[in-house]
Amino acid sequence: MKTFLITLTFLLAFSACSEKTAFSRFDMSKKQELGADSLQRSKLKFKDKVNGIVSIVYLNMVSPELYNDNEYFYVNSYVKNKSYTSKMLLNKQEPILIQKLTPTNEFTDLMFVSAQWSEYYLVVFPKQGDKLSFVLENGPYFSDPLRFEKDE
């Protein structure tokens, strides 16, 4: 009987939580949930030195009805040493459009961050295959490849 009560207690405790997700604890729109799910970050580093950070959201996953003819990314970058030129690559290809945005823009709610010291961009690349690898280079500094896979 004791084992039965302990088992029943654990089953009730775990079954009460089974319908919830990590996002159910926050008041987020579906677009914000997709943005948080698609968000990836990397440090800009060379050997053991760090020169900044990059955060990106793959917009094709967030709003496929709007972003489907090319590959669209919302990029937030902070670089300490601004003497180098930054270069963004997707599968080793350069973008067809880089549009600088203000810190508060239509995509701000996807990252929940808006800082005056960061730079924000809408970056568009030509249509690619199913596996995407985004890299930001800043002189000798570069990010780890940020990888995205398209949904089927």
C-alpha positions in Angstrom: 0.0 0.0 0.0 2.9 2.4 0.8 4.5 1.8 -2.6 1.2 2.4 -4.3 0.7 5.8 -2.6 4.3 6.9 -3.4 3.8 5.8 -7.0 0.5 7.6 -7.3 2.0 10.7 -5.8 4.8 10.8 -8.4 2.4 10.1 -11.3 0.1 12.9 -10.2 3.0 15.3 -9.8 4.5 14.6 -13.2 1.2 14.3 -15.1 0.2 17.8 -13.9 3.3 19.3 -15.7 3.1 17.3 -18.9 0.9 19.8 -20.8 3.2 22.7 -20.2 6.2 23.9 -22.2 9.0 26.3 -21.4 7.1 29.1 -23.2 3.9 28.5 -21.2 5.5 30.3 -18.2 5.9 33.5 -20.3 3.4 35.8 -22.0 4.8 35.6 -25.5 3.2 35.8 -28.9 3.7 33.0 -31.4 6.1 35.1 -33.4 8.2 35.8 -30.2 8.2 32.1 -29.4 9.5 31.3 -32.9 12.1 34.1 -32.6 13.4 32.8 -29.3 13.5 29.3 -30.7 15.5 30.5 -33.7 17.8 32.8 -31.8 21.5 31.8 -31.8 24.6 33.6 -30.4 28.3 33.4 -30.7 31.4 35.4 -29.5 33.7 37.0 -32.0 37.1 35.6 -31.1 40.6 35.1 -32.3 42.7 32.6 -30.3 41.9 33.5 -26.7 40.7 37.1 -27.3 37.1 38.1 -27.6 36.2 41.2 -29.6 32.4 41.1 -29.5 29.2 39.0 -29.8 26.7 38.4 -32.5 23.1 37.3 -32.1 20.9 36.3 -35.1 17.4 35.2 -35.8 16.5 33.3 -39.0 13.5 35.2 -40.1 12.4 32.6 -42.6 11.5 30.3 -39.6 9.7 33.1 -37.8 7.5 34.5 -40.6 7.7 32.0 -43.6 4.7 33.8 -45.3 6.8 37.0 -45.5 10.3 35.7 -45.9 10.4 32.9 -48.4 12.1 34.2 -51.6 15.6 34.5 -50.1 17.3 33.8 -46.8 16.5 36.6 -44.2 18.3 37.2 -40.9 18.0 39.7 -38.2 21.5 40.4 -36.8 22.5 42.1 -33.6 26.2 42.6 -33.2 28.4 44.3 -30.7 32.1 44.8 -31.5 34.6 46.3 -29.0 37.4 47.2 -31.5 35.6 48.9 -34.4 38.8 49.4 -36.5 38.0 46.2 -38.5 35.4 45.8 -41.1 32.7 43.2 -40.5 31.7 40.7 -43.1 28.7 38.3 -42.9 28.7 35.0 -44.8 26.0 32.3 -45.3 27.5 29.1 -46.6 30.6 31.1 -47.5 28.5 33.5 -49.7 28.1 37.2 -49.2 24.7 38.9 -48.7 22.8 40.6 -51.5 21.5 43.2 -49.0 22.5 44.6 -45.7 20.1 47.1 -44.2 21.2 48.9 -41.0 18.4 49.3 -38.5 17.8 51.5 -35.5 18.0 49.8 -32.0 14.2 49.9 -31.8 12.8 48.3 -34.9 10.2 45.9 -36.2 12.3 42.9 -35.1 13.3 44.1 -31.6 10.7 41.9 -29.9 12.3 38.8 -31.4 15.4 39.2 -29.2 14.0 41.1 -26.3 17.2 43.3 -26.5 17.6 46.9 -27.6 20.9 48.5 -26.7 22.3 51.7 -28.1 25.9 50.2 -28.3 24.9 47.3 -30.5 24.4 47.4 -34.3 21.3 45.9 -35.9 20.8 44.7 -39.4 18.4 43.0 -41.8 20.6 40.8 -43.9 19.4 39.0 -47.0 21.2 36.2 -48.8 20.3 34.4 -52.0 18.2 31.2 -51.6 20.3 28.3 -50.2 19.9 24.6 -49.5 18.4 23.1 -46.4 21.5 23.5 -44.2 22.6 27.0 -43.5 25.9 28.1 -41.8 26.1 31.8 -40.8 29.5 33.4 -39.8 30.4 36.9 -38.9 34.0 37.9 -39.5 35.6 41.1 -38.0 39.2 41.4 -39.1 41.0 38.4 -37.5 38.0 37.7 -35.2 35.1 35.5 -36.3 32.1 33.8 -34.8 31.5 30.1 -34.6 29.3 28.9 -37.4 25.7 29.4 -36.4 23.8 26.6 -38.0 20.1 26.5 -39.1 18.2 23.7 -40.8 15.0 24.4 -42.8 11.8 22.7 -41.8 10.4 20.3 -44.3 
